[in-house]
Amino acid sequence: MGAGAQLSVTDMRRSTRHPVDCRVIGEHRQRGDVHLHIVNLSAHGFMAQGELELGRGERVVIRLPQVGRIEAHLIWTNGDRAGFQFERIVRANEFMALIDHLQPNPRLRARR
């Protein structure tokens, strides 16, 4: 059995992604602080852009406005991009408040 993440949430790549420009500091249990630049976000996960020295299955805990602390697992990497899946799905009301906070321009928000 591999040491990768054992996720209970199914692959939700078709979920609506919202463009954001959010820099957070993730907490990694071995590496300590990990700087992440989140460029899109869904209720199931996010994509980060920039150099990242993590491998598939590794976990980070981030703090998001309106949501608080949430754990995410690295699912894929491609060059300077990385996709993370949240350990749990963010509730719809929390997610909408998060998007309103991170993307204040209503024209850039996906239709609801």
C-alpha positions as CSV (number, residue, x, y, z in Angstrom):
1,M,0.0,0.0,0.0
2,G,1.4,3.4,-1.0
3,A,2.1,6.2,1.4
4,G,0.1,8.7,-0.6
5,A,-3.0,10.5,0.6
6,Q,-6.1,8.3,1.1
7,L,-8.9,10.7,0.2
8,S,-12.5,10.1,0.7
9,V,-13.6,12.9,-1.6
10,T,-13.9,11.7,-5.3
11,D,-12.2,13.5,-8.1
12,M,-14.1,16.8,-8.6
13,R,-12.1,18.4,-11.4
14,R,-15.3,19.5,-13.1
15,S,-16.2,21.7,-10.2
16,T,-16.4,25.4,-10.9
17,R,-13.1,27.2,-10.3
18,H,-12.9,30.8,-9.3
19,P,-9.9,32.8,-10.3
20,V,-8.2,34.4,-7.2
21,D,-4.9,35.9,-6.3
22,C,-4.3,34.8,-2.7
23,R,-1.0,34.2,-1.0
24,V,-1.1,32.0,2.1
25,I,1.5,30.3,4.4
26,G,0.8,26.6,4.7
27,E,2.0,24.5,7.6
28,H,3.8,21.3,6.6
29,R,4.6,18.9,9.4
30,Q,8.2,18.3,8.4
31,R,9.1,21.4,6.3
32,G,7.4,24.0,8.5
33,D,6.1,27.1,6.6
34,V,5.3,26.6,2.9
35,H,4.4,29.7,0.9
36,L,1.6,29.2,-1.6
37,H,0.2,31.4,-4.3
38,I,-3.4,30.3,-4.9
39,V,-4.6,31.2,-8.4
40,N,-7.9,29.3,-8.5
41,L,-10.2,27.8,-6.0
42,S,-13.2,25.5,-5.8
43,A,-15.1,24.0,-2.9
44,H,-13.0,20.9,-3.2
45,G,-9.5,22.3,-3.6
46,F,-7.2,24.8,-5.2
47,M,-4.4,25.3,-7.7
48,A,-1.2,27.0,-6.6
49,Q,1.4,28.5,-8.8
50,G,5.2,28.9,-8.2
51,E,8.1,26.8,-7.0
52,L,7.0,24.0,-4.6
53,E,9.1,21.4,-3.0
54,L,6.4,18.9,-2.1
55,G,5.5,15.5,-3.5
56,R,2.2,14.0,-4.4
57,G,0.2,13.0,-1.3
58,E,1.9,15.5,1.0
59,R,-0.3,17.5,3.3
60,V,-0.4,21.2,4.2
61,V,-2.7,23.1,6.5
62,I,-3.8,26.5,5.3
63,R,-5.9,29.3,6.8
64,L,-8.5,30.8,4.5
65,P,-10.8,33.7,5.2
66,Q,-14.4,32.7,6.2
67,V,-13.3,29.0,6.3
68,G,-10.4,28.9,8.8
69,R,-7.9,26.2,9.0
70,I,-8.3,23.4,6.5
71,E,-6.0,20.6,5.4
72,A,-5.2,20.0,1.7
73,H,-3.4,17.1,0.0
74,L,-1.1,17.6,-3.1
75,I,-2.8,15.7,-5.9
76,W,-0.8,16.7,-9.0
77,T,2.1,18.9,-10.1
78,N,2.9,20.2,-13.6
79,G,5.9,22.5,-13.9
80,D,5.3,25.5,-11.6
81,R,1.6,24.5,-10.9
82,A,0.2,22.2,-8.3
83,G,-3.3,21.0,-7.5
84,F,-4.5,20.4,-4.0
85,Q,-7.6,18.7,-2.8
86,F,-9.2,19.7,0.5
87,E,-9.6,17.0,3.2
88,R,-13.2,18.0,3.4
89,I,-15.6,19.9,1.2
90,V,-16.1,23.5,2.1
91,R,-19.8,24.2,2.9
92,A,-21.6,26.2,0.2
93,N,-22.3,29.3,2.4
94,E,-18.7,29.4,3.7
95,F,-17.4,29.0,0.1
96,M,-19.5,31.8,-1.3
97,A,-18.4,34.1,1.6
98,L,-14.8,33.1,0.8
99,I,-15.1,34.0,-2.9
100,D,-16.8,37.3,-2.1
101,H,-13.9,38.1,0.2
102,L,-11.1,37.0,-2.2
103,Q,-12.7,38.1,-5.4
104,P,-14.5,41.4,-4.7
105,N,-15.1,42.2,-8.4
106,P,-18.5,40.6,-9.1
107,R,-17.8,40.4,-12.9
108,L,-15.0,37.9,-12.2
109,R,-17.1,35.6,-10.1
110,A,-18.8,32.6,-11.7
111,R,-22.5,32.8,-12.1
112,R,-24.4,31.4,-9.1
